[in-house]
Amino acid sequence: MQKLKWQRIVLKVGSALIAPDQDGCRSRYLLTIAQFIVSCRSQGIEVILVSSGSVAAGAHLFPKQEQRSVTMKKAMAAAGQTEMMTMWDRFFDFPSAQMLLTHGDLRDRERYNSIRDTVFTLLEHGILPIINENDTVTTDELKVGDNDNLSAMVAAAADADALMIFSDVDGLYDKNPNLHADAVLLPEIDTIDDSIYAMAGCATSAVGTGGMKTKIEAAEKATSHGITTYILNGFKDETFNRLLAGENPGTIFTPYEKPMQEAVHWMTHTANEQGEVVVEGSFDDSLAGESGCIRGDEIVAVHGEFGVGDTILVRSDDGTRLAKATANYSSCLLNFIADNEQSDFSEKMHDSLGPVISEKDIALLEKS
């Protein structure tokens, strides 16, 4: 077996691998994945598992219906999560730990850092973190919505070297292989742009919630943090044999040469803006100056309600999304500043209390 170069990896396993027939968990495909995890750990590689499948695993415990309510799916997730964790745990002779997250946990900076600390502590003690979205409590406002994107957020939070997304497809094709016999598998993607997203078809599995589009979104999040990302077929033993041999059995997305810093990446790809501040034109000149900040007298309008420390969107008056940033002041105070832009209040406020937004707390969207 070739010595692998990774130090810490995140594996995302789709619902179709966990419960392929939606009648409870099955070891048919999971055993091979578990053996891969054991092989990686035997080489000193730290592994984090993001496992979908709680709803599919618990579906057989409830009456079959064509349309299931949200409440019914939450109940399925609650029952299926126990079954899924039991299934994973029996494969290993080392301990595992369950972590259930929501987007609300990840977009709150304090809780995000707490998640990081917990993951690092588990890994330090040789415990396998098994992470899933907390479907039993999520709402539309709080949910990530798919574990592809969740796995990318987890990989960024954990400072992983690689993210491997296992599904029922071999990788990214130049066109939908289910519709086109001449579709070609793309072994390596260096840049994710509109042409790459245009290749994404619909989900090929009736069990999972994510399709190729969410996998590309996840790859974009991860690679911008310097994380090599793979889309792989988890149904084939060959996939894992080739990975252990140091080969690429699917599609690999190469990481940015200059990855975003952790805090900037979190603000760009994880945190949701709570409101927005409108400025005249672009504020590149403001950031390039000696002050390196956004002043109160540059604000045109303020939308939404937010407090100090919340993430906000900064856009130009022509609608261009310029940046995400941490607000140094509440929307109430900024509205007052914007309403009094003709007076010298904004100037006095800047001189006495400091900038509205600081350079260190801005993630420029145009440059990311």
C-alpha positions in Angstrom: 0.0 0.0 0.0 1.4 3.4 -1.0 2.0 5.9 1.8 -0.8 8.5 1.5 0.0 12.2 1.7 -3.1 13.4 3.6 -3.0 14.4 7.2 -6.7 15.1 7.8 -9.6 14.2 5.5 -13.3 14.6 5.5 -15.5 11.8 4.0 -19.0 12.6 3.0 -21.2 9.5 2.5 -24.6 9.9 0.8 -28.0 8.5 1.8 -28.0 6.0 -1.1 -25.0 4.3 0.4 -26.4 4.2 3.9 -29.9 3.0 3.1 -30.1 2.1 -0.6 -33.6 0.7 -0.3 -34.9 3.1 2.4 -35.7 0.1 4.6 -33.0 0.7 7.2 -29.2 0.8 7.1 -27.4 -1.8 5.1 -23.7 -2.8 5.4 -23.6 -3.6 1.6 -21.6 -0.5 0.8 -20.6 0.8 4.2 -18.2 -2.0 5.0 -15.9 -1.0 2.2 -16.0 2.6 3.3 -15.3 1.6 6.9 -12.3 -0.5 5.8 -11.0 2.6 3.9 -11.3 4.6 7.1 -9.4 2.0 9.1 -6.7 1.9 6.4 -6.3 5.7 6.5 -6.1 5.8 10.3 -3.5 3.0 10.2 -1.3 5.4 8.3 -1.8 8.2 10.8 -4.4 10.1 8.8 -7.1 11.8 10.8 -10.6 11.1 9.5 -13.9 13.0 9.9 -17.1 11.3 8.6 -20.1 13.4 7.4 -22.8 10.8 7.1 -26.2 11.5 5.5 -29.0 8.9 5.7 -30.9 9.4 9.0 -34.2 10.0 7.2 -33.7 7.1 4.8 -32.6 4.9 7.6 -35.7 5.6 9.7 -38.2 5.6 6.8 -39.1 1.9 7.3 -40.4 2.6 10.8 -43.2 4.7 9.5 -46.2 4.1 7.2 -45.4 4.4 3.5 -46.8 7.5 1.9 -46.3 9.3 -1.3 -46.1 12.7 0.4 -44.6 12.8 3.8 -44.9 15.9 6.0 -41.9 17.8 7.3 -42.8 16.6 10.8 -42.8 13.0 9.6 -39.4 13.4 8.1 -38.1 14.9 11.3 -39.4 11.9 13.2 -37.7 9.6 10.6 -34.4 11.4 11.1 -34.7 11.1 14.9 -35.3 7.3 14.7 -32.9 6.7 11.8 -30.0 8.6 13.4 -29.7 6.1 16.2 -29.8 3.2 13.7 -27.2 4.8 11.5 -24.8 5.5 14.4 -25.1 2.0 15.6 -24.3 0.7 12.1 -21.2 2.8 11.8 -20.0 2.1 15.4 -20.1 -1.7 14.9 -17.6 -1.5 12.1 -14.8 0.0 14.2 -12.7 -1.1 17.1 -12.0 2.5 18.1 -14.5 5.0 19.5 -16.7 7.3 17.5 -18.6 10.5 18.5 -21.9 11.9 17.2 -22.1 15.6 16.2 -25.4 17.0 15.0 -25.2 20.5 13.5 -27.4 23.2 12.0 -26.5 26.1 9.8 -27.4 28.3 12.8 -24.5 26.6 14.7 -22.0 27.2 11.8 -22.9 30.8 11.0 -22.5 31.9 14.6 -18.8 32.7 15.1 -18.7 31.6 18.7 -20.5 28.3 18.1 -18.4 27.7 15.0 -15.2 28.0 17.0 -16.7 25.7 19.6 -17.3 23.1 16.8 -13.7 23.5 15.7 -12.5 22.9 19.2 -14.6 19.9 19.7 -13.5 18.3 16.4 -9.8 18.9 17.2 -10.2 17.5 20.7 -11.9 14.3 19.4 -9.2 13.8 16.8 -6.5 14.4 19.3 -7.9 11.5 21.4 -8.3 9.1 18.5 -12.1 9.4 18.3 -13.8 9.4 14.9 -16.2 12.4 14.6 -19.4 11.4 12.8 -21.3 14.5 11.7 -24.8 15.0 10.3 -27.2 17.8 9.9 -29.6 18.0 12.9 -32.7 17.3 10.8 -34.9 16.9 13.9 -34.7 20.6 14.9 -33.7 22.4 11.7 -36.0 25.0 10.1 -35.8 26.6 6.6 -33.8 29.4 8.2 -31.4 27.2 10.1 -30.7 24.3 7.8 -27.8 23.8 5.4 -30.1 21.7 3.2 -27.7 19.1 1.9 -24.7 17.3 3.4 -22.5 18.1 0.4 -22.2 21.7 1.4 -22.2 20.8 5.1 -19.2 18.6 4.5 -17.3 21.5 2.8 -18.1 23.7 5.8 -16.9 21.0 8.2 -13.7 20.4 6.1 -13.0 24.2 6.3 -13.7 24.3 10.0 -11.4 21.3 10.6 -8.6 22.6 8.4 -8.7 19.4 6.4 -6.3 18.5 3.5 -8.9 16.7 1.4 -12.7 16.4 1.1 -14.0 13.2 -0.5 -17.7 13.2 -1.5 -18.9 9.6 -2.1 -22.1 9.2 -4.1 -23.6 7.0 -6.8 -21.7 8.7 -9.7 -18.2 8.3 -10.9 -17.5 12.0 -10.9 -18.3 15.1 -13.0 -19.0 14.5 -16.6 -19.1 17.1 -19.4 -22.8 16.1 -19.8 -25.3 14.0 -18.1 -24.1 10.3 -18.6 -27.7 9.1 -18.0 -28.9 10.9 -21.1 -25.8 11.0 -23.3 -23.8 7.9 -24.2 -20.8 10.0 -25.3 -20.5 11.8 -21.9 -16.8 12.1 -20.8 -15.6 11.9 -17.2 -13.5 14.9 -16.3 -10.6 13.7 -14.1 -9.4 17.1 -12.9 -10.9 20.6 -12.6 -8.6 23.5 -11.9 -11.2 26.3 -12.0 -14.9 26.3 -11.0 -16.8 28.7 -13.2 -20.2 28.9 -14.9 -19.2 26.3 -17.5 -18.6 23.8 -14.7 -21.9 24.5 -13.1 -23.6 24.1 -16.5 -22.4 20.5 -16.6 -24.3 19.7 -13.4 -27.4 17.6 -13.9 -30.1 16.5 -11.5 -29.6 14.0 -8.7 -29.4 10.5 -10.0 -30.6 9.0 -6.6 -34.1 9.0 -5.3 -32.8 8.7 -1.8 -30.5 11.7 -1.4 -31.3 15.5 -1.4 -28.2 16.7 -3.2 -27.3 16.5 -6.9 -24.2 17.3 -8.9 -24.8 21.1 -8.4 -24.5 20.8 -4.6 -21.3 18.8 -5.0 -19.8 21.5 -7.2 -20.9 24.1 -4.6 -19.1 22.1 -1.9 -16.0 21.8 -4.1 -16.0 25.6 -4.6 -16.2 26.2 -0.8 -13.5 23.6 0.0 -11.0 24.5 -2.7 -11.1 28.2 -1.8 -9.9 27.1 1.6 -7.0 25.1 0.1 -8.8 21.8 0.4 -8.4 19.2 -2.5 -11.9 17.9 -3.3 -12.9 14.6 -4.9 -16.3 13.5 -6.3 -16.2 9.7 -6.2 -18.4 6.6 -6.7 -18.8 5.0 -3.3 -20.6 1.9 -4.7 -17.4 0.6 -6.3 -14.7 -1.2 -4.4 -12.3 -0.1 -7.1 -12.7 3.5 -5.9 -11.2 2.8 -2.5 -8.4 0.5 -3.9 -7.3 3.3 -6.3 -7.4 5.9 -3.6 -5.2 3.8 -1.3 -2.9 3.3 -4.3 -2.5 7.1 -4.6 -4.6 7.3 -7.8 -7.6 9.5 -8.7 -10.7 7.3 -9.5 -13.1 10.1 -10.0 -13.0 13.9 -10.4 -10.5 15.9 -8.4 -10.9 19.7 -7.9 -7.5 21.3 -7.2 -7.3 23.9 -4.4 -6.6 27.6 -4.7 -2.9 28.5 -4.9 -3.6 31.2 -2.4 -6.4 30.0 -0.1 -8.6 32.3 1.9 -7.8 32.8 5.5 -10.0 30.8 7.9 -12.0 33.8 9.2 -12.5 35.3 5.7 -13.6 31.9 4.3 -16.1 31.5 7.1 -17.5 34.9 6.4 -17.7 34.3 2.7 -19.0 30.7 2.5 -20.7 29.9 5.9 -22.0 33.0 7.6 -25.4 34.4 6.4 -25.7 38.2 6.1 -28.2 39.6 8.6 -28.6 42.9 6.7 -26.9 45.1 4.2 -25.1 48.4 3.9 -25.1 50.3 0.6 -22.1 52.5 -0.4 -21.4 54.7 -3.4 -19.6 52.8 -6.1 -16.8 50.5 -5.1 -14.9 50.9 -1.8 -11.6 49.6 -3.0 -10.2 53.2 -2.7 -11.3 53.3 0.9 -9.5 50.0 1.7 -6.4 51.1 -0.1 -6.0 54.3 1.8 -4.3 54.9 5.1 -7.5 54.3 7.1 -8.1 50.8 5.6 -11.8 51.0 6.5 -15.3 52.1 5.6 -16.4 55.4 7.1 -19.8 56.4 8.1 -20.0 59.2 5.6 -19.7 56.7 2.7 -23.0 54.9 3.6 -25.9 55.5 1.3 -28.5 53.3 2.8 -29.0 50.5 5.4 -31.4 47.5 5.0 -32.5 45.0 7.6 -31.9 44.7 11.3 -28.5 43.6 12.7 -26.4 44.2 15.7 -22.7 44.7 16.5 -20.7 41.7 15.3 -23.3 40.4 12.9 -22.3 39.6 9.3 -23.7 42.0 6.8 -23.6 42.4 3.0 -21.9 45.5 1.5 -23.1 46.4 -1.9 -22.8 49.4 -4.2 -25.7 51.6 -5.1 -25.9 49.9 -8.5 -26.7 46.6 -6.8 -23.3 44.9 -7.1 -22.4 42.6 -4.2 -19.1 43.9 -3.0 -18.3 42.1 0.2 -19.4 40.4 3.4 -18.3 42.1 6.6 -18.6 42.3 10.3 -20.6 45.3 11.5 -18.9 47.4 14.1 -22.3 49.2 14.8 -25.9 48.3 14.8 -28.3 48.9 11.9 -30.2 51.4 14.1 -27.1 53.6 14.5 -26.0 53.2 10.9 -29.5 54.2 9.7 -29.2 57.4 11.8 -25.8 58.1 10.2 -27.2 57.5 6.7 -30.2 59.8 7.4 -27.8 62.5 8.5 -25.2 62.2 5.7 -25.5 66.0 5.0 -24.4 66.9 8.5 -21.0 66.5 10.0 -22.2 63.8 12.4 -20.8 61.0 10.3 -17.3 62.6 10.2 -17.4 63.2 14.0 -18.5 59.6 14.6 -15.7 58.2 12.5 -13.1 60.3 14.2 -14.3 59.6 17.8 -15.6 56.0 17.7 -13.7 54.3 14.8 -14.7 52.8 11.4 -18.1 51.3 10.6 -16.3 48.3 9.0 -12.7 47.5 9.3 -10.4 46.0 6.6 -9.6 43.0 8.7 -13.3 42.1 8.9 -14.1 42.2 5.2 -14.3 39.4 2.7 -14.3 40.9 -0.8 -16.7 38.9 -2.9 -15.4 40.2 -6.3 -11.9 39.0 -5.4 -12.8 35.7 -3.9 
